[in-house]
Amino acid sequence: SLDRLKYMPLRDATEARAVFAAGQALAAQNGLAMRSPPPEPTTCCGRGCNGCVWEGFLSAAEYWREDLLLVYAHHRIWQDVTICGNTVINTMHTTKQAKNGM
């Protein structure tokens, strides 16, 4: 679910894989086209470097999640507009006219 995806922890590769799986399932259920999740690093030396490739991966994973949530939010907004059709457009137009004193 959307709430589950929003609040899933993202601290390591296992959690990142879980976020990716949940995000891809949400995208598929809603017919959303999403870019692939970032690939896991393959060049970590294991010495705990400042700026480790895993830090970059987890940042990219968080960005991917935020991107998916944004795409989903836009999808929901446009789905609502499509469902309401001209009523939404007419309401917006009427409100604009009222503000302009027409």
Sequence and secondary structure as in RCSB ss.txt:
>XXXX:A:sequence
SLDRLKYMPLRDATEARAVFAAGQALAAQNGLAMRSPPPEPTTCCGRGCNGCVWEGFLSAAEYWREDLLLVYAHH
RIWQDVTICGNTVINTMHTTKQAKNGM
>XXXX:A:secstr
 HHHHHH   SSHHHHHHHHHHHHHHHHHTT          S   SS  TT HHHHHHHHHHHHHHHHHHHHHHH
HHHHHHHHHTHHHHHHHHHHHHHHTT 
